[in-house]
Amino acid sequence: MKAGVFKKILIKLAEHLRKKGKINLAETFIDATFVGAKNRGPKVGKTTRGKGTKIMAIVDNSSLPIALSIESASPSEITLVETTIRAR
């Protein structure tokens, strides 16, 4: 998948859901996951688990996405929180 395609899809989904009044921001959650990467790319970094990427997302209380950050797997999640919040 080309760089940025997944992020664009989630942004469009969040915009659509917001317009429909389906996103509830009264309570939100943030979490990250590690995705292994065998090939090179701009957001791939070395970790003790190998090479990979971190996907951090903020979701509303119905698990609907409201923000997304995709970065190298090297930095810890705490360093990615601000970037993800700004993406909102």
NUSE-170692 format. One record per residue: residue in three letters; chain; x, z, y of N, C-alpha, C in turn. Coordinates in steps of 0.02 Angstrom, whole numbers, padded with zeros to 5 digits. Layout:
+-----+---+--------+--------+--------+--------+--------+--------+--------+--------+--------+
|   r | c |   n_c1 |   n_c3 |   n_c2 |  ca_c1 |  ca_c3 |  ca_c2 |   c_c1 |   c_c3 |   c_c2 |
+-----+---+--------+--------+--------+--------+--------+--------+--------+--------+--------+
| Ala | A |      X |      Z |      Y |      X |      Z |      Y |      X |      Z |      Y |
...
+-----+---+--------+--------+--------+--------+--------+--------+--------+--------+--------+
END
This chain:
+-----+---+--------+--------+--------+--------+--------+--------+--------+--------+--------+
|   r | c |   n_c1 |   n_c3 |   n_c2 |  ca_c1 |  ca_c3 |  ca_c2 |   c_c1 |   c_c3 |   c_c2 |
+-----+---+--------+--------+--------+--------+--------+--------+--------+--------+--------+
| Met | A |  00042 |  00000 | -00059 |  00000 |  00000 |  00000 |  00045 |  00000 |  00062 |
| Lys | A |  00027 | -00039 |  00111 |  00067 | -00044 |  00172 |  00065 |  00021 |  00212 |
| Ala | A |  00118 |  00034 |  00248 |  00124 |  00095 |  00288 |  00066 |  00102 |  00337 |
| Gly | A |  00036 |  00159 |  00337 | -00017 |  00174 |  00386 | -00087 |  00155 |  00364 |
| Val | A | -00095 |  00119 |  00309 | -00162 |  00096 |  00287 | -00205 |  00156 |  00267 |
| Phe | A | -00178 |  00202 |  00228 | -00217 |  00260 |  00205 | -00239 |  00302 |  00265 |
| Lys | A | -00194 |  00312 |  00313 | -00210 |  00350 |  00373 | -00266 |  00316 |  00412 |
| Lys | A | -00262 |  00251 |  00420 | -00314 |  00214 |  00457 | -00382 |  00220 |  00423 |
| Ile | A | -00383 |  00218 |  00357 | -00445 |  00225 |  00319 | -00476 |  00294 |  00332 |
| Leu | A | -00435 |  00346 |  00328 | -00461 |  00414 |  00339 | -00484 |  00424 |  00411 |
| Ile | A | -00450 |  00394 |  00459 | -00471 |  00399 |  00529 | -00539 |  00367 |  00539 |
| Lys | A | -00548 |  00307 |  00511 | -00612 |  00272 |  00516 | -00668 |  00312 |  00483 |
| Leu | A | -00653 |  00342 |  00425 | -00702 |  00383 |  00390 | -00722 |  00443 |  00432 |
| Ala | A | -00672 |  00478 |  00461 | -00687 |  00536 |  00503 | -00728 |  00516 |  00564 |
| Glu | A | -00711 |  00460 |  00596 | -00750 |  00436 |  00654 | -00822 |  00421 |  00635 |
| His | A | -00831 |  00389 |  00578 | -00898 |  00372 |  00555 | -00939 |  00435 |  00541 |
| Leu | A | -00909 |  00483 |  00506 | -00943 |  00545 |  00490 | -00958 |  00586 |  00553 |
| Arg | A | -00913 |  00585 |  00602 | -00924 |  00621 |  00664 | -00983 |  00592 |  00702 |
| Lys | A | -00987 |  00525 |  00705 | -01042 |  00491 |  00740 | -01109 |  00507 |  00706 |
| Lys | A | -01109 |  00515 |  00640 | -01170 |  00529 |  00603 | -01188 |  00604 |  00605 |
| Gly | A | -01144 |  00645 |  00636 | -01157 |  00716 |  00639 | -01146 |  00752 |  00573 |
| Lys | A | -01105 |  00723 |  00530 | -01094 |  00751 |  00463 | -01034 |  00798 |  00459 |
| Ile | A | -00992 |  00799 |  00510 | -00933 |  00842 |  00510 | -00950 |  00908 |  00545 |
| Asn | A | -00936 |  00963 |  00512 | -00950 |  01029 |  00539 | -00883 |  01064 |  00553 |
| Leu | A | -00866 |  01073 |  00617 | -00802 |  01102 |  00635 | -00805 |  01178 |  00644 |
| Ala | A | -00860 |  01210 |  00623 | -00865 |  01282 |  00628 | -00812 |  01317 |  00586 |
| Glu | A | -00791 |  01285 |  00532 | -00740 |  01312 |  00488 | -00700 |  01254 |  00461 |
| Thr | A | -00633 |  01258 |  00466 | -00590 |  01204 |  00440 | -00535 |  01234 |  00397 |
| Phe | A | -00504 |  01191 |  00356 | -00452 |  01212 |  00310 | -00395 |  01162 |  00314 |
| Ile | A | -00333 |  01186 |  00305 | -00275 |  01142 |  00306 | -00234 |  01156 |  00243 |
| Asp | A | -00210 |  01103 |  00212 | -00169 |  01109 |  00152 | -00126 |  01047 |  00144 |
| Ala | A | -00075 |  01052 |  00102 | -00030 |  00995 |  00091 | -00021 |  00984 |  00017 |
| Thr | A | -00002 |  00924 |  00000 |  00014 |  00908 | -00069 |  00076 |  00865 | -00070 |
| Phe | A |  00113 |  00868 | -00125 |  00173 |  00828 | -00135 |  00156 |  00768 | -00177 |
| Val | A |  00181 |  00711 | -00156 |  00170 |  00648 | -00193 |  00239 |  00620 | -00211 |
| Gly | A |  00252 |  00613 | -00274 |  00316 |  00585 | -00295 |  00323 |  00513 | -00273 |
| Ala | A |  00384 |  00493 | -00258 |  00396 |  00425 | -00234 |  00459 |  00399 | -00268 |
| Lys | A |  00452 |  00346 | -00307 |  00510 |  00318 | -00342 |  00546 |  00267 | -00299 |
| Asn | A |  00511 |  00233 | -00255 |  00541 |  00182 | -00212 |  00554 |  00211 | -00143 |
| Arg | A |  00591 |  00175 | -00103 |  00606 |  00198 | -00036 |  00548 |  00185 |  00011 |
| Gly | A |  00548 |  00219 |  00067 |  00497 |  00209 |  00118 |  00513 |  00253 |  00177 |
| Pro | A |  00480 |  00243 |  00235 |  00496 |  00280 |  00295 |  00478 |  00354 |  00291 |
| Lys | A |  00434 |  00373 |  00246 |  00411 |  00443 |  00241 |  00430 |  00474 |  00174 |
| Val | A |  00486 |  00453 |  00145 |  00508 |  00479 |  00081 |  00570 |  00522 |  00093 |
| Gly | A |  00570 |  00581 |  00064 |  00628 |  00626 |  00072 |  00645 |  00661 |  00007 |
| Lys | A |  00709 |  00682 |  00001 |  00731 |  00717 | -00059 |  00710 |  00789 | -00057 |
| Thr | A |  00690 |  00815 | -00115 |  00674 |  00886 | -00123 |  00703 |  00908 | -00190 |
| Thr | A |  00694 |  00971 | -00206 |  00718 |  00995 | -00272 |  00676 |  00964 | -00328 |
| Arg | A |  00618 |  00937 | -00312 |  00574 |  00905 | -00361 |  00587 |  00830 | -00366 |
| Gly | A |  00635 |  00805 | -00329 |  00649 |  00733 | -00329 |  00634 |  00705 | -00261 |
| Lys | A |  00617 |  00641 | -00259 |  00599 |  00608 | -00196 |  00524 |  00607 | -00189 |
| Gly | A |  00501 |  00615 | -00127 |  00429 |  00614 | -00119 |  00406 |  00617 | -00047 |
| Thr | A |  00340 |  00623 | -00040 |  00306 |  00624 |  00024 |  00258 |  00682 |  00023 |
| Lys | A |  00246 |  00712 |  00082 |  00196 |  00764 |  00088 |  00137 |  00737 |  00127 |
| Ile | A |  00078 |  00749 |  00100 |  00016 |  00731 |  00135 | -00017 |  00796 |  00154 |
| Met | A | -00027 |  00807 |  00219 | -00059 |  00867 |  00243 | -00125 |  00845 |  00275 |
| Ala | A | -00178 |  00881 |  00258 | -00244 |  00863 |  00284 | -00280 |  00924 |  00310 |
| Ile | A | -00322 |  00912 |  00360 | -00369 |  00962 |  00384 | -00438 |  00936 |  00366 |
| Val | A | -00478 |  00979 |  00335 | -00546 |  00960 |  00315 | -00595 |  01011 |  00344 |
| Asp | A | -00658 |  00988 |  00351 | -00710 |  01035 |  00374 | -00736 |  01075 |  00315 |
| Asn | A | -00786 |  01116 |  00326 | -00809 |  01160 |  00273 | -00847 |  01124 |  00217 |
| Ser | A | -00855 |  01059 |  00223 | -00884 |  01019 |  00170 | -00832 |  00974 |  00137 |
| Ser | A | -00768 |  00988 |  00152 | -00710 |  00950 |  00126 | -00706 |  00879 |  00153 |
| Leu | A | -00737 |  00866 |  00210 | -00731 |  00800 |  00241 | -00669 |  00799 |  00285 |
| Pro | A | -00629 |  00745 |  00282 | -00565 |  00743 |  00318 | -00575 |  00737 |  00394 |
| Ile | A | -00537 |  00777 |  00432 | -00539 |  00770 |  00504 | -00470 |  00757 |  00534 |
| Ala | A | -00417 |  00766 |  00494 | -00349 |  00750 |  00517 | -00304 |  00740 |  00456 |
| Leu | A | -00252 |  00700 |  00466 | -00206 |  00684 |  00411 | -00137 |  00675 |  00440 |
| Ser | A | -00087 |  00700 |  00403 | -00017 |  00690 |  00422 |  00021 |  00672 |  00359 |
| Ile | A |  00060 |  00619 |  00361 |  00100 |  00598 |  00305 |  00173 |  00598 |  00327 |
| Glu | A |  00214 |  00638 |  00294 |  00284 |  00647 |  00313 |  00328 |  00649 |  00251 |
| Ser | A |  00393 |  00649 |  00264 |  00442 |  00658 |  00211 |  00428 |  00725 |  00177 |
| Ala | A |  00443 |  00729 |  00113 |  00432 |  00791 |  00076 |  00484 |  00844 |  00091 |
| Ser | A |  00536 |  00827 |  00128 |  00590 |  00874 |  00141 |  00570 |  00936 |  00181 |
| Pro | A |  00536 |  00928 |  00239 |  00520 |  00989 |  00278 |  00465 |  01030 |  00245 |
| Ser | A |  00465 |  01095 |  00260 |  00413 |  01139 |  00233 |  00346 |  01124 |  00268 |
| Glu | A |  00292 |  01145 |  00236 |  00225 |  01132 |  00263 |  00216 |  01162 |  00333 |
| Ile | A |  00245 |  01220 |  00345 |  00235 |  01253 |  00409 |  00259 |  01210 |  00467 |
| Thr | A |  00311 |  01169 |  00455 |  00336 |  01126 |  00509 |  00290 |  01066 |  00521 |
| Leu | A |  00244 |  01052 |  00475 |  00200 |  00995 |  00481 |  00131 |  01013 |  00510 |
| Val | A |  00118 |  01078 |  00518 |  00052 |  01100 |  00541 |  00037 |  01073 |  00611 |
| Glu | A |  00084 |  01081 |  00658 |  00072 |  01058 |  00727 |  00058 |  00983 |  00729 |
| Thr | A |  00097 |  00944 |  00693 |  00086 |  00871 |  00691 |  00017 |  00854 |  00666 |
| Thr | A | -00005 |  00889 |  00614 | -00070 |  00876 |  00585 | -00126 |  00896 |  00633 |
| Ile | A | -00118 |  00952 |  00667 | -00169 |  00973 |  00715 | -00173 |  00924 |  00773 |
| Arg | A | -00116 |  00899 |  00796 | -00115 |  00849 |  00850 | -00150 |  00784 |  00828 |
| Ala | A | -00146 |  00768 |  00764 | -00177 |  00707 |  00737 | -00253 |  00711 |  00742 |
| Arg | A | -00279 |  00771 |  00746 | -00351 |  00781 |  00750 | -00376 |  00757 |  00816 |
+-----+---+--------+--------+--------+--------+--------+--------+--------+--------+--------+
END
